[in-house]
Amino acid sequence: GVVTLSEFQAAFPEATAEQFAAADGDGDGDGALTAAEFATLIGG
């Protein structure tokens, strides 16, 4: 599944939409993180 912007901001309250888009590591431009991408952010 993917992590939505609202879920991202729930985990990272200070995060901007730009940071969310930049975190879209699969590069498909949809701005949605996969679970793996999100886990990388949490862990990193």
ROSEGU-244509 format. One record per residue (C-alpha): x, y, z. Coordinates in nm, 4 decimals. Each point is the difference from the previous one (the first is absolute). Layout:
<rolos>
<xx = X yy = Y zz = Z>
...
</rolos>
This chain:
<rolos>
<xx = 0.0000 yy = 0.0000 zz = 0.0000>
<xx = 0.0932 yy = 0.3650 zz = -0.0103>
<xx = 0.0304 yy = 0.2649 zz = 0.2675>
<xx = -0.2112 yy = 0.3062 zz = -0.0672>
<xx = 0.1020 yy = 0.3579 zz = 0.0706>
<xx = -0.2280 yy = 0.0084 zz = 0.3049>
<xx = 0.1595 yy = -0.3165 zz = 0.1371>
<xx = 0.3452 yy = 0.1430 zz = -0.0677>
<xx = -0.0836 yy = 0.3222 zz = 0.1822>
<xx = -0.1499 yy = -0.1971 zz = 0.2890>
<xx = 0.3353 yy = -0.1719 zz = 0.0443>
<xx = 0.2036 yy = 0.3126 zz = -0.0809>
<xx = -0.2069 yy = 0.2994 zz = 0.1170>
<xx = 0.2561 yy = 0.2518 zz = -0.1218>
<xx = 0.0258 yy = -0.1537 zz = -0.3451>
<xx = -0.0917 yy = 0.2010 zz = -0.3047>
<xx = -0.1733 yy = -0.1220 zz = -0.3134>
<xx = 0.3270 yy = 0.0683 zz = -0.1804>
<xx = 0.1858 yy = -0.2332 zz = 0.2360>
<xx = -0.2695 yy = -0.2613 zz = -0.0555>
<xx = 0.0354 yy = 0.0283 zz = -0.3766>
<xx = 0.3784 yy = -0.0173 zz = 0.0282>
<xx = -0.0344 yy = -0.3188 zz = 0.2010>
<xx = -0.1767 yy = -0.1713 zz = -0.2892>
<xx = 0.2992 yy = -0.2205 zz = -0.0580>
<xx = -0.1463 yy = -0.2081 zz = -0.2817>
<xx = 0.0102 yy = 0.3083 zz = -0.2167>
<xx = -0.3412 yy = -0.0461 zz = -0.1568>
<xx = -0.0938 yy = 0.3512 zz = 0.1024>
<xx = -0.3240 yy = -0.0894 zz = 0.1724>
<xx = 0.1277 yy = 0.1318 zz = 0.3323>
<xx = -0.1103 yy = -0.3191 zz = 0.1702>
<xx = 0.2444 yy = -0.1946 zz = 0.2062>
<xx = -0.0031 yy = -0.3756 zz = -0.0019>
<xx = 0.0135 yy = -0.1752 zz = 0.3343>
<xx = 0.3676 yy = -0.0702 zz = -0.0640>
<xx = 0.0767 yy = 0.3637 zz = -0.0759>
<xx = -0.1817 yy = 0.1061 zz = 0.3150>
<xx = 0.1870 yy = -0.2550 zz = 0.2100>
<xx = 0.3264 yy = 0.1389 zz = -0.1346>
<xx = -0.1013 yy = 0.3481 zz = 0.1130>
<xx = -0.1062 yy = -0.1239 zz = 0.3433>
<xx = 0.3238 yy = -0.1921 zz = 0.0388>
<xx = 0.2227 yy = 0.2699 zz = -0.1427>
</rolos>
